[in-house]
Amino acid sequence: MKVLIVGAGEVGFHLAQRLSEEGQDVILIESDPDRAEFASQQLDVLTIVGNGASIPILEEAGAKGAKVMLAVTSQDEVNVISCLAASRLGIQYTIARISTPEYYRRDSVLSGEQMGIDLMINPERECAWETFQLLQSAAATDVAHFADGRVQLLGVRVKEGAPVAGKTIARIAAELQDSHYVTVAIVRDERTIIPRGSDRIEAGDQIYLIAPSDEVQAIPRLAGYRGFTLRRVMIAGGSTEGEYLAQLLGQHGVECTILDHDRRRCVELAEALPKALVLHADATDLELLEMEGVAGIDGFVAATGHDETNLLSSLLAKTVGARKVVSLVHKFEYLPLVPKVGIDASVSPRMSTVNAILRYVRRGRVMTVAALKGIEAEAIEFRVSESCPIAGSALVDLELPEGAVIGTILRGEEIVIPRGTDVIQPGDEVIVFALPSAIADIEKLFDG
């Protein structure tokens, strides 16, 4: 599949890298010559210097033969015009990264429907929703939903003395016969392991599990965490992400306090969020955090526009005693630092955008995609058709590529924890966890 990407910033670069690793034909368009040169040197993609909203540049990039256009620059207007031009040139699907709320109104003359944009992604809303999901659990560092919410992928870090620490996957499965957990990955010393029964889980490991949604509440206990109920959340920073998160918390009856150093922004937030308490304050003031009761708070979210401020305020909140601390991180290179410095979880508007785009790019037999922070792997939900090469095959007979594991099979209302004798049937929905090197081979197995 030929994919055009406009913008070689962190979102565009990451998308180009991920799609090219999967064998897609990627053309990257970037107006900044230095950034384009960097992308050309780092990625195995064709890079063109120019304006992605320019018809001649799009024609030079071979737009007429492309199937998908991804306009992901930081400027909404460039993304909108790029998609509009692409649709006129016959590109089948257009996706735009759009932050301005007005573009999402159906009655707007500049709505996606009016301009022929198939999907508009709001990074700030996607990020706020992911943050809200992470706050629901004391242990979760990553959360993704599959099968209309019936199945979850949960990332947790194993504590010292946890019930699963020091045990093999096979032993844990034997001890938890009535449970339906599948450990699909272990990250240890920055190395990702797709585990087999003989692999052992150690304290300090980052593990990823797939389980029915009604059973995930028991996972934190297995990893060494106590029970958790979200009642009070403090948000440091009146960013757009923070405002959207406060709206979600208010809708779900969670008490919310927002801190921001800009008095004018505080007035705006107080008017927009009648259910939240808005304070004009500095989120890096340790004395203030203690005075406002951070020590007994269920959740603390650092959501300013500056990564360094977010990391510092998150560390202060964790030191004071906040139970669950989540930091907003814009730069991809900062994401691996979060667990190393003791912060519970991180969210990235850019990674949230990448996830939303990948879900759409692979639509059809692919129903859901979740790319994860700090780990080069994806969870993909496939629908099995009658012409699918693996339909009718037992799992023991499948030649799965190294770096891939089948996590769950969904058959109607039934959630099947896979065993070697299970047979994949047409109509099944199969959740696969795979490293980038295995994704292209996995997609061939489900192509039909």
C-alpha positions, 0 to 999 in steps of 0.5 A: 500500500502506498502512503503519503505522509505530510509532516516529518515531525515526531508524529510523521516520523514515527508513523513513517518508521512504523509503516515502512518497517511493515513493508508499506510504500511510504513517501514523506513530505516535509517543508523544512529541509533540515528535518527532511534530510534527517528523516531521509537519513534515518528512515527507509522512505522516499522524502520530498522537500516541499509544501504538502498542500501544494498540488505540484508537490503532491503530484511529484510524490505520486499522489494519484497512485497513493491509497492513504494521505496522512496530514500530521503537521502541527498546523491545522490549516496545512493539514486540512488543505493537504487532505482537500488537495489529496482528495481532489487528486484521487487519494482514497483515504485522507486523515488529518491531525486537527486540534481546533474544536471548530473543525469538529462541528457538523454544522461548520462550513469547514467540517471534515465532511464538508472537505472530504476528510475521512478522519480528523484526529484531535491529539488533545482529546485522545490523550485526555481519554487515555489519561482517564483510563490510566487513572482507573488503576493504581498499577496501569502504565498502559491501557488499550481496549479491544472487542468494544471494551470487553477485552483489555491490554494492561501494562504493569510494573511488577513490585518486589514481593508480588505474587507473580514475582520469581515464577514462570508463566507456566506456573502462574497459569497453573495457579490461576486456572480460573482466571483468563490472563495471557502475558503477551510481553515482558520488558526487562533491561529495555529488551522486549521478550515475547514469553513462552511457558518457561520464561520467568517474571521478575520483580521490576519487570514491565509486563503486558497482559490481555484479559477480559475487562471484568477481570482486570481489577485483580491484575494489580494485586498480582503485581503487588499493588493494593486496591484503588478507587478514583475519587480525587484528582489534581491536574497541574497545568491548564493545558487543553489536555488538562481541560478535556481531562477535567471534563471527563472527570466531572462527567464521571463524578470524580472531584477535580482540582486544577492548578495553573500559574496563568491568572487569565487561563484560570478564569477561562477554566473556571468558567468552562469547568463549573464542577472543578476547583481552579487555583492560581498556583505553581505546580512545582511549589512543594509547600503548596502541593502539601497544603492542597492535600496531594499526600492523600490524593488518588490521582495527580496529572502533570499536564502543562505545556512543558515536559520538564515542568511535568516531570518535575511536578510529577516527581514532587507529587510522588514524593509527597505521596500521591497514589497514582501519578501520570505525566504528560510527555510531548517528546518521544525521547522522554517517554523511556525516562518516566519509569526510570525516575519513579513516575507511575505512567505517562501519556503522549498526545503524539503517541495517542495520535499515532495509535488513532491513525494506525487503527484507521490505516489498517481498517478492514480485517484489522479492527483495533490497533494499540501501539505502546509507549516505551516498547516497540510492539503493537497489539492488533485485533484481526477479524478472520474471514472464510478466505483467511489462510489460517481459518480452520487451523489449530494454533499448534499447527500455525507457524507464527513468526518469531516475535508474535503471540496470539493473546485472545480469541473472541467467538461471539460472546465467548472469550477464548484463552488460546491453547494449542488445540484451539481452532481458529474459525471464520468470524473469530476476532483474534488479538495478536501481540507482535514486534514490528519485525513480525507484523508484516508476516502476521498480516499475511496470515490474516489476509483474505 
